[in-house]
Amino acid sequence: MAVSNAVATLLEEYKRFNSVQMKDLFANDDKRAEKYTLNFGELTFDYSKNRFDDKVLKALFELAEEHHLKERIEDMFSGKKINVTENRAVLHTALRNFSGKPVFVDGKDVMPEILRVQAKMKEFSDAVRNGTFKGATGKKLKNIVNIGIGGSDLGPYMVTCALKKYWAKDIQCYFISNIDGTACAEVLNNVNPEETLFIVASKTFTTIETLTNARTCREWLVKALGEEAVKHHFVALSTNAKAVAEFGIDVNNMFEFWDFVGGRYSLWSAIGLSIALAVGFDNFMELLKGAEAMDNHFRSAPLDKNIPVIMALLGIWYNDYYNIHRYGVIPYDQYLKFLPSYLQQLDMESNGKSVRLDNKKITDYATGPALFGGAGTDVQHSFFQLLHQGTQPVPVDFIIPAISHNENGKHHEILIANVLAQAEALMKGKTVEEAAEELRAAGKDEATIEKLKLNKSFDGNRPSNMFLLKQITPYALGMLIAMYEHKVFTQGVIWEIDSFDQWGVELGKQLALKILPELEGSALAQHDSSTSALIAKVVALRAECKKEQAEKVA
Ligand code: G6Q
């Protein structure tokens, strides 16, 4: 690809800026934090601990303009078919559109249908929560089991865990995603069929993991309560009414969503039913309202005041100019511990692409980084070593609420002290001289100092964003998730990829379907020698085990 003006400027800026130390930037400008902090509602976004100055930022904004970011944002919000490989509009934003304004796809306003399903979700979630929708034997449905995978699991799972403090006292939520029989068994061992509601969440209603798990749960229920019980204990969330009916779920018990809602963007749709059941429909709406506030910010704020845009551009700066292809998200909040797993799908499934929108293979720049993370302070005791002293910096997002839902003595102050200290330490580092001085002050002899000072020094200059929230409420969480969605979208625009398809996920589905009959012995293995040998070994081990079990019984 020809080097554009903005790219050429950024390459020059990188040469100029590569060796600049952030601690010097702070020392030379006591307004740096103020200058590079944005406040939006109860969210404070401090991006000052990044390796940039005004000139770098200006070039990054030029890059966004070269890619017509503002027009692309409008294309998404207005229902243009920006998911080109699937020829679909991308309208998760319509699901949280409270403006009263229509949103059109193919000339049809999608809002009436969205509002209809939301009303149905409210009616149903209220009825389950207040006990008017009962199980087959007249008992209250207290256990909510969501059966889904990928986008039909990670969003509702992460959000229900994040909002645990808002759960109804007598409701428990469970999630079955993995095809591994253990996932099903561990949930079914813990619930009573008379009090359990199964939600089969599948956009396509063809996903083997979900359908297999749903069948197992259905058999379990029918065995306990009979076939008639299914309509009292099973509902479906899907775009595929035909397949739902074929599975044996009454379509009246189906909550619909549509092609313009991508799997990993679907927690705002009917896929969020488990959230509404756990925290109540009003709180589910608060989540959507928080997301809408971020949508409006993203759509209307100028680039230099736009939180998702700045996050995205800094990410591109590190990924494409510093060649750092890793990225950490560390929430300092136990309730948000699954946020990194959720973001892994959002970011990596959206932007882990190597074909451009013009159908050309990408060969000269990098797209989405590998994302990882976990809850602080736990991860300080696992992978933070690499963040502080590994050979490559890893840009990090820190997320912290000022107020905990469990203000327990000094716990929260200690937590906050940790996150602030980590960000400061990553930025400042510790010179070899400082390390030596510390050792000297601790009374170490010169030989020991010589031996340890390098190991005890820290390069610093390691970037991080700080997201400070007042508290993790449904509204704040909605804002936070939408912020990441829009960051991912912005990066996709600049990388010129389709952030809304996922062809790479399909391969696994096809390959597994081929191997399954070979494991069952009904087809002959035809693979590379490694795969064939492994299939043969598994078949032998399983046959051996069956024989042993049969001998025990005999
Ligand atoms: C997400 C992907 C993928 C999808 C799952 C489940 O964007 O499309 O993670 O959500 O494969 O698909 P179903 O909902 O169709 O079962």
Residues whose N, C-alpha, C, O or C-beta is under 5 A from the ligand:
A	BS01	G6Q	I149 G150 G151 S152 A201 S202 K203 T204 F205 T207 T210 G262 G263 R264 Q502
